[in-house]
Amino acid sequence: MGEAALAVRLRQEGPIPLDLAFTLAPGEVAALFGPSGAGKTTVLRAIAGLFRAKAGRIAAGEAVWFCSESDTFLPPHRRAVGLVFQDYALFPHMTALGNVAAALGHRPTARRRAEALALLAAVGLEGLADRRPAELSGGQRQRVAIARALARDPAVLLLDEPFAALDRAVRLSLYAEVERLRARLACPILLVTHDFDEVARLADRVLVLEAGRIVAEGDVGAVAARTDIAVIAAAAEPGTVLDATVAEHLPERGLTRLDTPAGPLLCPVLDAAIGARLRVRIPARDVILADRLPEGLSVHNALRGTVASLAPGAPGTVAVSVAVGPVMLAAQVTQDAVERLGLSPGSPVVALVKSVAVTRPAR
């Protein structure tokens, strides 16, 4: 992963148990995922300097923010942290411009207004600088909060369930905003959430937290397949998460062609530039298995693979993992289908996927 932009190690027995360690790379988006009470927000508060763990160490590059052994604990204002809360935490008596400028105390006074306006423009709030929080929508208030967090030139940007209180349309617009921001930020982003679709949409890597411990860690696709972990099985519908690159738009057919590690896939036309990198999800229930390539079907995507494993799924079903190149494609079929096709580890199969089943997470 290279040099760590942030290194965190925390340990305590109570009142909130913690026993974890992780690092974040420059420019990485990592998600801290887990159920309520797992300790996610406590970890963020510890990084921000709002909570002091009993033992551990937190360092941003060579700057040590907390070290129990040396009794080092920098207060929040001395840490280069941008923090965005679920409830915005804006100053109600200040305008959007004033809220952002308030975080620019490290800049010369003469430059603060121009820099605050530039930050508001960067999050799509041109023309709204003079409005107070009460005059803004929830999504606009959260954009102000993001601009204010960026005003601190953060070594790490912390997002504490920032989309949870927003409706679906606003969430989608803010997901797109975060995706745009990450392309120009050098600092890592740590997102706390209990929504796995959000993880699949935004994160490069996921840390699964249970009772203050990291029980799984890795790229989103690999962790999404860990149905042996209760919190993943409960939160994520069985399926496959794939990194993809937009290869071609076929507007006359209403389709977009994606290049993925499993091979080319067609999906409903996407509003994304050629060459854009994104992530798509294929629900296991939408994968049809065949022992040969059928003819005369409306299904656009046919992927040749080999059965890697079979395991009991939902009542009456079998969870089948199909190796398609380097990808483990999840399928959910009936026990009858397994018997009729004679499926067993090593069986060659064709996985059929409708184009409408290939979607971006959190849509």
C-alpha positions as CSV (number, residue, x, y, z in Angstrom):
1,M,0.0,0.0,0.0
2,G,3.0,2.3,0.3
3,E,3.6,4.9,2.9
4,A,0.8,5.4,5.4
5,A,-0.9,8.8,5.5
6,L,-2.6,7.8,8.7
7,A,-1.7,5.1,11.2
8,V,-4.2,4.2,14.0
9,R,-3.8,1.8,16.9
10,L,-6.3,1.9,19.7
11,R,-6.8,-0.3,22.7
12,Q,-9.0,-0.1,25.8
13,E,-11.3,-2.4,27.8
14,G,-14.1,0.0,28.5
15,P,-16.5,1.8,28.6
16,I,-16.3,1.3,24.9
17,P,-14.0,-1.7,24.1
18,L,-11.4,-1.1,21.4
19,D,-8.7,-3.4,20.1
20,L,-7.7,-2.4,16.6
21,A,-5.0,-1.2,14.2
22,F,-5.1,0.0,10.6
23,T,-3.4,2.4,8.2
24,L,-4.8,4.6,5.4
25,A,-2.8,5.3,2.2
26,P,-2.7,8.8,0.5
27,G,-5.9,9.3,-1.6
28,E,-7.5,6.1,-0.4
29,V,-11.2,5.9,0.5
30,A,-11.7,3.4,3.3
31,A,-15.0,2.5,5.0
32,L,-15.4,1.6,8.6
33,F,-18.5,-0.6,8.5
34,G,-20.4,-2.3,11.2
35,P,-23.5,-2.4,13.3
36,S,-24.6,0.3,15.8
37,G,-22.5,0.1,18.9
38,A,-19.5,-1.5,17.2
39,G,-17.3,1.6,18.0
40,K,-17.2,3.2,14.6
41,T,-17.9,6.8,15.7
42,T,-15.6,6.3,18.7
43,V,-12.7,5.6,16.4
44,L,-13.5,8.7,14.4
45,R,-13.7,10.8,17.5
46,A,-10.3,9.4,18.7
47,I,-8.7,10.4,15.4
48,A,-10.2,13.9,15.5
49,G,-9.1,14.4,19.1
50,L,-12.6,14.4,20.6
51,F,-12.0,11.2,22.6
52,R,-8.8,9.9,24.3
53,A,-8.4,6.1,24.3
54,K,-6.7,4.4,27.2
55,A,-3.9,3.2,25.0
56,G,-2.6,3.4,21.5
57,R,-1.1,5.7,18.9
58,I,-2.4,7.9,16.1
59,A,0.0,9.5,13.6
60,A,-0.6,11.4,10.3
61,G,2.7,10.9,8.5
62,E,5.4,11.9,10.9
63,A,3.0,14.0,13.0
64,V,2.1,12.1,16.2
65,W,-1.4,13.1,17.4
66,F,-1.8,10.6,20.2
67,C,0.6,8.3,21.9
68,S,-0.2,6.8,25.3
69,E,3.4,5.7,25.9
70,S,4.8,9.3,25.6
71,D,1.6,10.9,27.0
72,T,1.1,12.8,23.8
73,F,-2.4,14.1,23.0
74,L,-3.0,16.9,20.6
75,P,-6.3,18.8,20.9
76,P,-8.6,18.9,17.9
77,H,-7.5,22.3,16.7
78,R,-3.9,21.1,16.4
79,R,-4.9,18.1,14.3
80,A,-5.2,18.5,10.5
81,V,-8.6,16.7,10.4
82,G,-11.7,17.5,8.4
83,L,-14.7,16.1,10.1
84,V,-18.2,15.9,8.6
85,F,-21.1,14.8,10.9
86,Q,-24.5,13.4,10.1
87,D,-26.2,16.5,11.6
88,Y,-24.1,19.1,9.7
89,A,-22.9,21.0,12.9
90,L,-23.0,24.4,11.2
91,F,-23.1,27.7,12.9
92,P,-26.7,28.7,12.5
93,H,-26.0,32.5,12.8
94,M,-23.4,32.4,10.0
95,T,-23.9,32.3,6.3
96,A,-22.5,29.4,4.2
97,L,-19.5,31.6,3.4
98,G,-19.0,32.5,7.0
99,N,-19.1,28.8,8.1
100,V,-16.4,27.9,5.6
101,A,-14.3,31.0,6.3
102,A,-14.4,30.2,10.0
103,A,-12.3,27.1,9.2
104,L,-9.7,29.2,7.3
105,G,-8.1,30.8,10.4
106,H,-4.7,29.5,9.2
107,R,-5.0,31.6,6.1
108,P,-4.2,35.3,5.7
109,T,-7.3,37.3,6.4
110,A,-7.3,38.9,2.9
111,R,-7.4,35.5,1.3
112,R,-10.2,33.9,3.3
113,R,-13.2,35.1,1.4
114,A,-11.9,34.1,-2.0
115,E,-10.8,30.7,-0.7
116,A,-14.1,30.1,1.0
117,L,-16.0,31.0,-2.2
118,A,-13.7,28.6,-4.2
119,L,-14.5,25.8,-1.8
120,L,-18.2,26.4,-2.0
121,A,-18.0,26.4,-5.8
122,A,-16.0,23.1,-5.6
123,V,-19.0,21.5,-3.9
124,G,-21.6,23.0,-6.2
125,L,-22.8,25.9,-4.1
126,E,-22.1,28.8,-6.4
127,G,-24.6,31.6,-5.7
128,L,-25.5,30.4,-2.2
129,A,-22.7,31.9,-0.2
130,D,-24.9,34.4,1.6
131,R,-27.6,32.0,2.8
132,R,-27.8,30.8,6.4
133,P,-28.2,27.1,7.2
134,A,-31.9,27.5,7.8
135,E,-32.3,28.7,4.2
136,L,-30.5,25.7,2.7
137,S,-31.8,22.2,2.0
138,G,-30.3,19.2,3.9
139,G,-28.1,18.3,1.0
140,Q,-26.9,21.9,0.6
141,R,-26.1,22.1,4.3
142,Q,-24.0,18.9,4.0
143,R,-22.1,20.4,1.1
144,V,-21.3,23.4,3.2
145,A,-20.1,21.0,5.9
146,I,-17.9,19.2,3.4
147,A,-16.5,22.5,2.1
148,R,-15.7,23.6,5.7
149,A,-13.9,20.3,6.4
150,L,-11.8,20.8,3.3
151,A,-10.9,24.3,4.4
152,R,-8.6,22.9,7.0
153,D,-6.3,21.4,4.4
154,P,-6.9,18.1,6.2
155,A,-4.4,15.2,6.5
156,V,-7.5,13.0,6.6
157,L,-11.1,13.6,5.9
158,L,-13.5,11.9,8.3
159,L,-17.1,11.3,7.3
160,D,-19.4,10.2,10.1
161,E,-22.5,8.8,8.4
162,P,-22.9,12.1,6.5
163,F,-25.7,10.8,4.2
164,A,-27.9,8.9,6.7
165,A,-30.4,11.7,7.3
166,L,-30.9,12.5,3.6
167,D,-33.4,11.3,1.1
168,R,-32.3,9.0,-1.8
169,A,-32.0,11.7,-4.5
170,V,-29.9,13.9,-2.3
171,R,-27.7,11.0,-1.2
172,L,-27.0,10.1,-4.8
173,S,-25.9,13.7,-5.7
174,L,-23.6,13.7,-2.7
175,Y,-22.1,10.3,-3.6
176,A,-21.2,11.9,-6.9
177,E,-19.8,14.9,-5.1
178,V,-17.5,12.6,-3.0
179,E,-16.5,10.7,-6.1
180,R,-15.4,14.0,-7.8
181,L,-13.6,15.3,-4.7
182,R,-11.6,12.1,-4.2
183,A,-10.1,12.6,-7.7
184,R,-8.4,15.8,-6.5
185,L,-7.7,15.1,-2.9
186,A,-4.3,13.7,-1.8
187,C,-5.5,12.9,1.7
188,P,-7.3,9.7,2.7
189,I,-11.0,9.6,3.4
190,L,-12.4,7.5,6.2
191,L,-16.2,6.9,5.9
192,V,-18.2,5.5,8.8
193,T,-21.4,3.9,7.7
194,H,-23.8,0.9,8.4
195,D,-25.0,1.0,4.7
196,F,-23.1,-1.6,2.7
197,D,-24.4,-0.2,-0.6
198,E,-22.7,3.0,0.4
199,V,-19.5,1.1,1.0
200,A,-19.7,-0.6,-2.4
201,R,-20.3,2.7,-4.1
202,L,-17.6,4.8,-2.5
203,A,-14.8,2.8,-0.8
204,D,-11.6,1.3,-2.1
205,R,-11.3,-0.8,1.1
206,V,-13.5,-1.8,3.9
207,L,-12.8,-2.4,7.6
208,V,-15.6,-4.4,9.3
209,L,-15.9,-3.5,12.9
210,E,-17.6,-5.7,15.6
211,A,-17.4,-4.9,19.3
212,G,-14.4,-2.7,18.8
213,R,-12.4,-5.2,16.7
214,I,-11.7,-5.4,13.0
215,V,-13.1,-8.8,12.0
216,A,-12.5,-8.5,8.2
217,E,-10.5,-6.1,6.1
218,G,-9.8,-5.9,2.3
219,D,-11.1,-4.7,-1.0
220,V,-14.9,-4.3,-1.2
221,G,-15.5,-7.2,-3.6
222,A,-13.6,-9.7,-1.4
223,V,-15.3,-8.5,1.8
224,A,-18.8,-8.5,0.2
225,A,-18.3,-12.2,-0.5
226,R,-17.7,-13.0,3.2
227,T,-21.1,-14.2,4.1
228,D,-19.5,-16.1,7.0
229,I,-19.4,-12.8,8.8
230,A,-22.8,-12.2,10.3
231,V,-22.8,-8.4,9.8
232,I,-22.0,-8.8,6.1
233,A,-24.5,-11.5,5.6
234,A,-27.2,-9.4,7.2
235,A,-26.3,-6.1,5.4
236,A,-25.3,-7.1,1.9
237,E,-27.6,-9.1,-0.4
238,P,-25.6,-12.0,-1.8
239,G,-23.9,-10.9,-5.0
240,T,-20.7,-9.8,-6.7
241,V,-19.1,-6.4,-6.6
242,L,-16.8,-5.6,-9.5
243,D,-14.5,-2.7,-10.4
244,A,-15.2,-1.6,-14.0
245,T,-14.1,0.9,-16.6
246,V,-16.6,2.5,-19.0
247,A,-15.5,1.2,-22.5
248,E,-18.2,2.3,-24.8
249,H,-21.7,3.8,-24.9
250,L,-24.3,2.3,-27.2
251,P,-27.1,4.9,-27.0
252,E,-29.1,3.4,-29.9
253,R,-29.3,0.2,-27.9
254,G,-29.7,1.9,-24.5
255,L,-26.5,0.2,-23.3
256,T,-23.1,0.8,-21.9
257,R,-20.2,-1.6,-22.3
258,L,-18.0,-2.1,-19.3
259,D,-14.6,-3.7,-19.0
260,T,-14.3,-5.8,-15.8
261,P,-11.9,-8.5,-14.5
262,A,-14.7,-11.0,-15.3
263,G,-14.8,-9.8,-19.0
264,P,-16.9,-7.3,-20.9
265,L,-20.4,-6.6,-19.5
266,L,-23.3,-4.7,-20.9
267,C,-25.5,-2.7,-18.6
268,P,-28.2,0.0,-19.0
269,V,-26.7,3.2,-20.4
270,L,-24.7,5.1,-17.7
271,D,-24.1,8.8,-17.3
272,A,-20.3,8.4,-17.1
273,A,-17.4,9.4,-19.4
274,I,-15.5,6.8,-21.5
275,G,-12.6,5.7,-19.3
276,A,-14.4,6.4,-16.1
277,R,-13.7,3.9,-13.3
278,L,-16.6,2.8,-11.2
279,R,-18.1,-0.1,-9.4
280,V,-21.0,-2.3,-10.3
281,R,-22.9,-5.0,-8.5
282,I,-24.5,-8.2,-9.7
283,P,-27.1,-9.8,-7.3
284,A,-26.6,-13.6,-7.0
285,R,-30.3,-14.1,-7.6
286,D,-29.9,-12.6,-11.0
287,V,-27.3,-15.0,-12.2
288,I,-28.5,-18.0,-14.3
289,L,-26.2,-21.0,-14.7
290,A,-26.2,-23.2,-17.8
291,D,-24.1,-26.1,-18.8
292,R,-23.7,-24.7,-22.3
293,L,-24.2,-21.4,-24.1
294,P,-28.0,-21.3,-25.0
295,E,-29.4,-19.6,-28.0
296,G,-32.4,-17.3,-28.6
297,L,-32.3,-15.5,-25.2
298,S,-32.6,-11.8,-24.4
299,V,-29.7,-12.0,-21.9
300,H,-26.8,-9.9,-23.0
301,N,-24.0,-11.2,-20.8
302,A,-22.7,-14.8,-20.9
303,L,-19.6,-15.5,-18.8
304,R,-17.8,-18.8,-19.1
305,G,-16.4,-20.2,-15.8
306,T,-15.9,-23.1,-13.5
307,V,-17.8,-24.0,-10.3
308,A,-15.5,-23.3,-7.4
309,S,-17.8,-24.2,-4.5
310,L,-21.3,-24.9,-3.4
311,A,-22.8,-24.1,0.0
312,P,-26.3,-24.0,1.5
313,G,-28.0,-20.7,0.8
314,A,-31.4,-19.3,1.7
315,P,-34.1,-22.0,2.3
316,G,-34.3,-24.2,-0.7
317,T,-31.4,-22.6,-2.5
318,V,-27.7,-23.3,-3.0
319,A,-25.0,-20.6,-3.1
320,V,-22.7,-21.3,-6.0
321,S,-19.3,-19.6,-6.5
322,V,-18.2,-19.6,-10.1
323,A,-14.6,-18.7,-11.0
324,V,-14.6,-16.4,-14.0
325,G,-11.0,-15.5,-14.6
326,P,-9.8,-13.9,-11.3
327,V,-13.4,-13.2,-10.2
328,M,-15.6,-15.3,-7.9
329,L,-19.1,-14.7,-9.3
330,A,-21.8,-15.5,-6.8
331,A,-25.0,-17.3,-8.0
332,Q,-28.0,-18.4,-6.1
333,V,-29.9,-21.4,-7.6
334,T,-32.3,-24.1,-6.4
335,Q,-31.2,-27.5,-5.3
336,D,-33.2,-28.9,-8.2
337,A,-31.0,-26.8,-10.6
338,V,-27.8,-28.2,-9.0
339,E,-29.0,-31.7,-9.5
340,R,-30.3,-31.2,-13.0
341,L,-27.1,-29.6,-14.2
342,G,-24.9,-32.0,-12.2
343,L,-23.0,-29.1,-10.6
344,S,-20.0,-29.9,-8.4
345,P,-16.6,-28.2,-7.9
346,G,-14.8,-28.1,-11.2
347,S,-18.0,-28.2,-13.4
348,P,-17.7,-25.9,-16.4
349,V,-20.7,-23.5,-16.6
350,V,-21.9,-20.4,-18.4
351,A,-23.2,-17.6,-16.1
352,L,-25.9,-15.6,-17.8
353,V,-26.5,-12.1,-16.5
354,K,-29.2,-9.7,-17.8
355,S,-27.9,-6.2,-18.5
356,V,-30.5,-4.7,-16.2
357,A,-28.9,-6.7,-13.3
358,V,-25.6,-5.0,-13.7
359,T,-26.1,-1.8,-11.6
360,R,-24.1,0.7,-9.6
361,P,-24.5,0.2,-5.9
362,A,-26.6,2.7,-3.9
363,R,-28.8,3.8,-6.8
